[in-house]
Each structure stands twice: as structure tokens, then as C-alpha cells.
């Protein structure tokens, strides 16, 4: 008999519930019965009405919050262990760069915390700057860069230790439309080169469709997963993808799923695979 090793998911969530201020009159039920599995190398976006728990779910994966019940595994480990092992990087809407550190020293910071020696972390930081096409800006200060360039530095910092998982909370939300589209394309290229799994929070339907292998649609609070939409746009995604009929078809599918959520105000019982 051949022993088969079960595939380890990048993220595996089962029976997840989150209540803030549990047991108090101010209790808020944020997430209910969330089940989700994400394969290594997959790009998954979370989308839903404001306040539906998208960012809360991301923070539970990152172990920045503790679940009220249920389990969260990252690379087969409890989320707390994965955080201690630095199995993921994070990027937010604001780049979060330290203004008193140069660009290259911002990228070095997580490597310093991991105890890398100076030469090794400088080499990795410069490598990551080349990856995000900012090799000429290593000695610049963050305030000398545009918003899009700052976000690229933040992504480089998040990926510096080559984590298998990248968690992103509306990282392009503050950018103008042209810069945002450029950054989306850059992100896909970076993730393809590094084989990074991504969980991405967004309010933008076109952004979710352009970036994702799957789009997870969530209900109003208490947040539930109501539908998971596969996005198969074929081949490498580029500017031509945005003009393709399949792209518009997937946008319509996500919009209709969100419209159904708004009309019913709750879950539609679509089971995750």
C-alpha cells in the first residue's frame, strides 16, 4: 500500500468565529462559521461590504487577533506558531515605512529582527529592490518617493525574508487609478517570480478579478463566506486582460454575488471547496 501524504494548505480555516467584547452588552459578532482553504501559490482576494470582517479575517490569519472559536492553520501550523516562525509578510494601505531609515534600511529591518548579519541582509535588501524595480533608490528616504514607490518598498520589505505567504490589506487603496493598475501588474509579476501565496483584502471588484485565482465574497456583519468565485482568465495577465470579455464576465459574477449579499443580508450557503 502506498502512503499518501496529505497536501498542506498555505491557509486552512475551519469553523472560525470571532466576537469582540464577548459576554458584554457591547459584544459584536464579527465573523461566523468561516471555512476556507487556500493552496500554496494561490492568489485569493476577500471582498464584501464595509464592516463585513475582511480585515478581521486577515488579522486572524496573521495571529494579530485570537479567534473566539475555530482553527486557523498557516502552512500546517497553528497561526501563532507561523507568526513566531515568520512564515508570512504583511502589507497595508499605508506603507508603514520608517521615515528616519533609508529605503534599503527599511527593507533590512525584518532581517535585522531575524538576526541576519549586516552583509547578508544588505545583499538581500538590494536584491529585493531590484525585484520591485527600485534599485536606484536604495539610499533615498521614504519621503523622497511617490506613493506607488513607497508601496513597492513596503512589498519588498514584506517579501525580504522570502515568506511563503503574503497578507495584504488594501495596499493600493490610496493610490490613483493608473498607479494602482501598474502596481497590480507589478505585484503579479513579483508573486510569480517568488511563488508566494497571497491573501488580499480589497473593496474593488476589478482589482479582485484582475489579481486573483479565486474571489471570496463575504456577507455583511456578522461576516460569512457566501460565495467563492473562480477566476480563470487564461495565461499571463497584462493590460490586454482588462479589455477581455472574460474579465468583464468575472466582474459581473462578483458584482452579482455582492448584490445578492446586499439583498439577502446574509449567507447564501455556498460551500468552500
C-alpha positions as CSV (number, residue, x, y, z in Angstrom):
1,X,0.0,0.0,0.0
2,X,1.4,3.4,-0.9
3,X,1.3,6.0,1.8
4,X,-0.1,9.3,0.5
5,X,0.9,12.5,2.3
6,X,-1.9,14.9,2.6
7,X,-1.2,18.2,0.9
8,X,-0.5,21.1,3.3
9,X,-2.6,24.1,2.6
10,X,-1.0,27.6,2.8
11,X,-4.0,28.6,4.9
12,X,-6.7,26.4,6.4
13,X,-9.5,27.9,8.3
14,X,-12.3,25.8,9.9
15,X,-15.3,26.8,12.0
16,X,-13.9,30.2,12.6
17,X,-15.9,32.6,14.8
18,X,-14.8,36.0,16.2
19,X,-16.8,38.0,18.8
20,X,-15.4,41.3,20.1
21,X,-16.2,42.1,23.8
22,X,-17.7,38.7,24.3
23,X,-20.1,38.4,27.2
24,X,-20.6,42.2,27.4
25,X,-23.5,44.3,26.3
26,X,-21.2,45.8,23.7
27,X,-20.4,42.4,22.1
28,X,-20.0,42.5,18.4
29,X,-20.2,39.3,16.3
30,X,-17.7,39.9,13.6
31,X,-17.3,36.5,11.9
32,X,-19.4,33.4,11.9
33,X,-18.6,29.8,10.7
34,X,-15.9,30.7,8.3
35,X,-14.3,27.8,6.4
36,X,-11.6,28.5,3.8
37,X,-8.7,26.6,2.3
38,X,-6.0,28.3,0.2
39,X,-3.5,26.3,-1.8
40,X,0.2,27.2,-2.0
41,X,0.9,29.7,-4.7
42,X,-2.7,30.8,-4.9
43,X,-3.8,34.4,-5.0
44,X,-7.1,34.8,-3.1
45,X,-9.0,38.1,-2.6
46,X,-11.5,38.9,0.1
47,X,-14.3,41.2,-0.9
48,X,-17.5,42.3,0.8
49,X,-19.4,45.3,2.3
50,X,-17.6,47.6,4.6
51,X,-17.5,46.2,8.1
52,X,-18.0,42.6,6.9
53,X,-14.9,41.3,8.7
54,X,-12.4,41.1,5.8
55,X,-9.6,42.8,7.7
56,X,-10.5,40.9,10.9
57,X,-10.1,37.6,9.0
58,X,-6.7,38.7,7.6
59,X,-5.6,39.6,11.2
60,X,-6.8,36.2,12.5
61,X,-4.7,34.5,9.8
62,X,-1.7,36.7,10.9
63,X,-2.4,35.9,14.6
64,X,-2.7,39.6,15.4
65,X,-6.2,38.6,16.8
66,X,-7.3,35.4,18.5
67,X,-10.4,33.6,17.3
68,X,-13.3,33.1,19.7
69,X,-13.6,29.6,18.4
70,X,-12.4,27.5,15.4
71,X,-9.0,26.9,14.0
72,X,-6.5,28.8,11.7
73,X,-3.5,26.9,10.3
74,X,-0.8,28.5,8.2
75,X,1.5,26.1,6.3
76,X,0.0,23.3,8.5
77,X,0.9,25.1,11.8
78,X,-1.2,27.0,14.3
79,X,-1.3,30.6,13.3
80,X,0.6,31.6,16.5
81,X,3.5,29.2,15.6
82,X,3.5,30.5,12.0
83,X,3.8,34.1,13.3
84,X,6.7,33.1,15.6
85,X,8.4,31.4,12.6
86,X,7.8,34.5,10.4
87,X,6.0,32.4,7.8
88,X,4.3,35.4,6.3
89,X,4.8,39.1,5.4
90,X,2.2,41.8,5.7
91,X,1.5,45.0,3.7
92,X,-1.2,47.6,4.5
93,X,-2.9,50.5,2.8
94,X,-0.3,52.8,4.3
95,X,3.3,51.7,3.5
96,X,4.3,52.0,7.2
97,X,7.9,52.9,6.3
98,X,10.1,54.4,8.9
99,X,10.9,58.0,7.8
100,X,14.3,58.0,9.6
101,X,15.6,54.9,7.8
102,X,16.7,54.9,4.2
103,X,14.8,52.7,1.7
104,X,17.4,49.9,1.9
105,X,17.4,50.0,5.7
106,X,13.6,49.8,5.8
107,X,13.8,46.6,3.8
108,X,16.6,45.3,6.1
109,X,14.5,45.7,9.2
110,X,12.8,42.3,9.3
111,X,16.1,40.7,8.6
112,X,17.7,42.5,11.5
113,X,15.0,41.2,13.7
114,X,15.7,37.7,12.5
115,X,19.4,38.1,13.4
116,X,20.9,38.2,9.8
117,X,24.4,39.7,9.7
118,X,24.8,43.1,8.1
119,X,26.4,41.9,4.8
120,X,23.7,39.2,4.2
121,X,20.8,41.5,5.0
122,X,22.1,44.3,2.8
123,X,22.6,41.9,-0.1
124,X,19.0,40.6,0.3
125,X,17.6,44.1,0.6
126,X,19.3,45.2,-2.6
127,X,18.1,42.0,-4.3
128,X,14.5,42.9,-3.3
129,X,14.9,46.5,-4.5
130,X,15.9,45.1,-7.9
131,X,12.9,42.8,-7.9
132,X,10.5,45.8,-7.4
133,X,12.5,47.9,-9.9
134,X,13.8,50.4,-7.4
135,X,17.4,49.5,-7.4
136,X,18.5,53.1,-7.9
137,X,16.6,54.4,-4.8
138,X,18.4,52.4,-2.1
139,X,19.8,55.4,-0.4
140,X,16.7,57.6,-0.7
141,X,14.5,58.4,2.3
142,X,10.8,57.3,2.1
143,X,9.5,60.9,1.9
144,X,11.5,61.3,-1.3
145,X,9.4,58.6,-3.1
146,X,6.0,58.7,-4.6
147,X,3.1,56.8,-3.0
148,X,3.4,53.9,-5.5
149,X,7.2,53.7,-5.0
150,X,6.6,53.6,-1.2
151,X,4.2,50.7,-1.6
152,X,6.7,48.8,-3.7
153,X,9.3,49.3,-0.9
154,X,6.7,48.0,1.6
155,X,6.1,44.9,-0.6
156,X,9.9,44.4,-0.9
157,X,10.2,44.6,2.9
158,X,7.3,42.1,3.4
159,X,9.0,39.7,1.0
160,X,12.6,40.2,2.2
161,X,12.7,37.0,4.2
162,X,11.0,35.1,1.4
163,X,7.9,34.2,3.4
164,X,5.7,31.6,1.6
165,X,2.6,33.8,2.4
166,X,1.9,37.5,1.9
167,X,-1.1,39.1,3.6
168,X,-2.3,42.4,2.1
169,X,-4.9,44.8,3.4
170,X,-6.0,47.2,0.7
171,X,-2.3,48.1,-0.1
172,X,-3.2,50.1,-3.2
173,X,-6.4,51.8,-1.9
174,X,-4.8,55.2,-1.5
175,X,-3.2,55.3,-5.0
176,X,-4.6,57.0,-8.1
177,X,-6.1,54.6,-10.7
178,X,-3.2,54.5,-13.1
179,X,-0.6,53.9,-10.4
180,X,-3.0,51.3,-8.9
181,X,-3.2,49.3,-12.1
182,X,0.5,49.5,-12.5
183,X,1.1,48.2,-9.0
184,X,-1.4,45.3,-9.6
185,X,0.7,44.2,-12.6
186,X,3.9,44.6,-10.7
187,X,2.5,42.5,-7.8
188,X,1.5,39.6,-10.0
189,X,5.0,39.5,-11.6
190,X,6.7,39.6,-8.2
191,X,4.5,36.8,-6.8
192,X,5.0,34.7,-9.9
193,X,8.8,35.0,-9.5
194,X,8.7,34.2,-5.8
195,X,5.9,31.6,-5.8
196,X,4.2,33.5,-3.0
197,X,0.7,32.7,-1.8
198,X,-1.3,35.9,-1.3
199,X,-4.4,36.7,0.7
200,X,-5.6,40.2,-0.4
201,X,-8.3,42.4,1.0
202,X,-10.0,44.9,-1.4
203,X,-13.2,46.9,-2.0
204,X,-12.5,47.0,-5.7
205,X,-14.2,44.3,-7.9
206,X,-11.9,44.9,-10.9
207,X,-8.9,44.7,-8.7
208,X,-10.0,41.4,-7.1
209,X,-10.8,39.9,-10.5
210,X,-7.5,41.0,-12.2
211,X,-5.3,39.7,-9.4
212,X,-7.0,36.6,-8.2
213,X,-7.3,32.9,-8.8
214,X,-10.4,33.0,-6.6
215,X,-12.5,35.8,-5.1
216,X,-14.1,35.2,-1.7
217,X,-17.3,37.1,-1.3
218,X,-18.4,37.9,2.3
219,X,-21.7,38.9,3.8
220,X,-22.5,42.0,6.0
221,X,-21.7,41.6,9.7
222,X,-21.6,39.0,11.0
223,X,-19.3,38.1,8.2
224,X,-19.7,34.8,6.4
225,X,-18.3,33.4,3.2
226,X,-21.3,33.5,0.9
227,X,-19.7,32.6,-2.4
228,X,-16.2,31.7,-3.8
229,X,-15.8,32.6,-7.5
230,X,-13.1,31.0,-9.6
231,X,-11.3,33.4,-11.9
232,X,-9.8,31.7,-15.0
233,X,-8.6,34.4,-17.4
234,X,-6.0,32.1,-19.2
235,X,-2.3,32.7,-19.5
236,X,-0.3,35.7,-18.1
237,X,-2.4,38.7,-17.1
238,X,-1.5,42.0,-18.7
239,X,-3.1,45.2,-19.8
240,X,-4.9,43.3,-22.5
241,X,-6.6,41.2,-19.8
242,X,-8.6,44.3,-18.7
243,X,-10.2,44.5,-22.1
244,X,-11.1,40.8,-22.4
245,X,-14.7,39.7,-22.3
246,X,-13.8,37.0,-19.8
247,X,-12.5,39.7,-17.4
248,X,-15.8,41.6,-17.6
249,X,-17.7,38.3,-17.2
250,X,-16.0,37.6,-13.9
251,X,-16.5,41.2,-12.8
252,X,-20.2,40.7,-13.4
253,X,-20.2,37.4,-11.5
254,X,-18.6,39.0,-8.4
255,X,-20.9,42.1,-8.6
256,X,-24.0,39.8,-8.8
257,X,-22.7,37.8,-5.8
258,X,-22.2,41.0,-3.8
259,X,-25.6,42.3,-4.9
260,X,-27.2,39.0,-3.7
261,X,-25.4,39.5,-0.4
262,X,-26.8,43.1,-0.1
263,X,-30.3,41.9,-0.9
264,X,-30.4,39.0,1.5
265,X,-28.2,40.5,4.1
266,X,-26.6,37.1,4.8
267,X,-25.1,33.9,3.6
268,X,-26.3,32.0,0.5
269,X,-24.9,28.7,1.7
270,X,-22.2,28.2,-1.0
271,X,-19.7,25.8,0.4
272,X,-16.0,26.3,0.1
273,X,-14.1,23.6,-1.9
